[in-house]
Amino acid sequence: MVDFQTYYAVLNLYSDYARVCDSADWDKWPEFFVEEGIYRLQPRENYEQNLPLCLLALESKAMIRDRVYGVKETLYYDPYYQRHIVGIPSILSIELHEQGELIRAEANYVVVRTKLDAESTVFNAGYYRDEIVRTDMGLKFLSRLCIYDSEMIPNSIIYPI
């Protein structure tokens, strides 16, 4: 059984993450991760077959910061808005870890994309599979794996899922 404070903290982590991504406040995105935090975007087929190939694999907070720099300063793309619709997270387990408490959780997500001159469309759908640790600064992702359902993705994924 998960205590209310832990569950509420996980809900807030998921909600705050979606809000930051939807508001394009990219400088705040890396702050959801510990220094050795991992962010991966992987097709479901590869995940289910234990194949390591990911569309995007950022293996530290430094790499996540570098991605933010790329999004803000170097990548050329048509700007768009995105809106995350995140299901209620399920806490799969809580166990001891070298950094303290390790929370394994997952939640379904849908990301809707709106280009400035077009209608809104479903851009990406799947689920998060997360490892979360408690830090002095609150809950942080040790690992966020975004497992998307379709092998077909429109163009490229610029912003975090």
QUIUR-V167108 format. One record per residue. N is the residue number from 0. RES is the residue in three letters. SS is DSSP state (alpha for helix, beta for strand, coil for the rest). PHI is phi in degrees with one decimal (NA if undefined). PSI is psi in whole degrees, -180 to 180 (999 if undefined). Layout:
n = [N,N]
res = [RES,RES]
ss = [SS,SS]
phi = [PHI,PHI]
psi = [PSI,PSI]
This chain:
n = [0,1,2,3,4,5,6,7,8,9,10,11,12,13,14,15,16,17,18,19,20,21,22,23,24,25,26,27,28,29,30,31,32,33,34,35,36,37,38,39,40,41,42,43,44,45,46,47,48,49,50,51,52,53,54,55,56,57,58,59,60,61,62,63,64,65,66,67,68,69,70,71,72,73,74,75,76,77,78,79,80,81,82,83,84,85,86,87,88,89,90,91,92,93,94,95,96,97,98,99,100,101,102,103,104,105,106,107,108,109,110,111,112,113,114,115,116,117,118,119,120,121,122,123,124,125,126,127,128,129,130,131,132,133,134,135,136,137,138,139,140,141,142,143,144,145,146,147,148,149,150,151,152,153,154,155,156,157,158,159,160]
res = [MET,VAL,ASP,PHE,GLN,THR,TYR,TYR,ALA,VAL,LEU,ASN,LEU,TYR,SER,ASP,TYR,ALA,ARG,VAL,CYS,ASP,SER,ALA,ASP,TRP,ASP,LYS,TRP,PRO,GLU,PHE,PHE,VAL,GLU,GLU,GLY,ILE,TYR,ARG,LEU,GLN,PRO,ARG,GLU,ASN,TYR,GLU,GLN,ASN,LEU,PRO,LEU,CYS,LEU,LEU,ALA,LEU,GLU,SER,LYS,ALA,MET,ILE,ARG,ASP,ARG,VAL,TYR,GLY,VAL,LYS,GLU,THR,LEU,TYR,TYR,ASP,PRO,TYR,TYR,GLN,ARG,HIS,ILE,VAL,GLY,ILE,PRO,SER,ILE,LEU,SER,ILE,GLU,LEU,HIS,GLU,GLN,GLY,GLU,LEU,ILE,ARG,ALA,GLU,ALA,ASN,TYR,VAL,VAL,VAL,ARG,THR,LYS,LEU,ASP,ALA,GLU,SER,THR,VAL,PHE,ASN,ALA,GLY,TYR,TYR,ARG,ASP,GLU,ILE,VAL,ARG,THR,ASP,MET,GLY,LEU,LYS,PHE,LEU,SER,ARG,LEU,CYS,ILE,TYR,ASP,SER,GLU,MET,ILE,PRO,ASN,SER,ILE,ILE,TYR,PRO,ILE]
ss = [coil,coil,coil,alpha,alpha,alpha,alpha,alpha,alpha,alpha,alpha,alpha,alpha,alpha,alpha,alpha,alpha,alpha,alpha,alpha,alpha,alpha,alpha,coil,coil,alpha,alpha,alpha,alpha,alpha,alpha,alpha,beta,beta,beta,beta,beta,beta,beta,beta,beta,beta,beta,alpha,alpha,alpha,alpha,alpha,coil,coil,coil,coil,coil,coil,coil,beta,beta,beta,coil,coil,alpha,alpha,alpha,alpha,alpha,alpha,alpha,alpha,alpha,alpha,alpha,alpha,alpha,alpha,coil,coil,coil,coil,coil,beta,beta,beta,beta,beta,beta,beta,coil,coil,coil,beta,beta,beta,beta,beta,beta,beta,beta,coil,coil,beta,beta,beta,beta,beta,beta,beta,beta,beta,beta,beta,beta,beta,beta,beta,beta,coil,coil,coil,coil,beta,beta,beta,beta,beta,beta,beta,beta,beta,beta,beta,beta,beta,beta,beta,beta,coil,coil,beta,beta,beta,beta,beta,beta,beta,beta,beta,beta,beta,coil,coil,coil,coil,coil,coil,coil,coil,coil,coil,coil,coil,coil]
phi = [NA,-93.6,-74.5,-59.5,-60.8,-66.1,-62.2,-62.8,-64.7,-65.6,-56.9,-65.1,-59.8,-63.2,-64.8,-64.1,-60.6,-62.3,-62.2,-64.5,-64.6,-72.8,-90.6,60.3,-88.9,-59.9,-64.6,-85.3,-57.4,-61.5,-71.2,-80.9,-118.4,-74.9,-56.2,-94.6,-63.2,-120.1,-128.7,-132.9,-121.5,-134.7,-67.0,-57.2,-58.4,-65.2,-60.6,-68.8,-99.6,56.0,-91.5,-78.3,-63.1,-122.9,-69.0,-145.3,-135.7,-109.8,-100.8,-166.8,-63.4,-63.1,-68.0,-66.0,-62.0,-62.9,-62.5,-59.6,-58.6,-60.8,-63.1,-81.6,-118.9,-121.8,-78.4,-105.8,-161.7,-73.8,-65.0,-152.6,-96.9,-133.5,-133.8,-88.9,-116.8,-114.2,-70.5,-68.2,-68.6,-106.6,-90.0,-82.9,-165.0,-132.2,-143.1,-78.4,-141.5,-59.3,-95.3,114.0,-81.4,-111.2,-106.8,-102.3,-142.9,-148.4,-156.0,-73.5,-144.8,-134.7,-115.0,-99.8,-112.0,-126.7,-78.5,-60.2,-116.8,-144.1,-80.2,-73.2,-137.7,-69.6,-96.5,-156.6,-141.4,173.2,-147.3,-89.2,-125.7,-119.0,-117.1,-122.9,-122.2,-89.4,-123.0,-63.7,-98.5,99.7,-73.7,-136.7,-79.6,-82.4,-153.4,-125.7,-107.8,-99.3,-102.0,-95.9,-76.1,-98.7,-70.0,-90.7,-122.8,-72.8,49.0,-125.2,-99.1,-95.5,-85.9,-63.2,-91.9]
psi = [133,134,156,-43,-41,-47,-43,-39,-39,-44,-45,-40,-48,-45,-46,-39,-48,-42,-44,-45,-39,-27,-2,32,68,-30,-22,-20,-48,-23,-7,-6,151,169,-38,19,148,136,122,145,114,138,146,-42,-44,-43,-47,-23,11,34,133,-12,126,152,-36,130,108,119,10,166,-32,-41,-35,-42,-39,-39,-41,-45,-44,-44,-42,-33,-29,-26,140,125,158,124,152,161,152,152,120,132,110,130,170,126,148,130,116,-38,159,126,167,145,164,-25,8,-131,129,121,124,126,160,157,146,153,156,136,123,133,137,112,153,-27,24,170,165,142,155,122,-42,142,144,-144,152,139,109,149,123,138,152,128,177,-21,14,-167,139,154,125,-34,132,113,118,108,108,147,-40,137,-22,117,141,128,-124,161,115,-53,157,148,999]
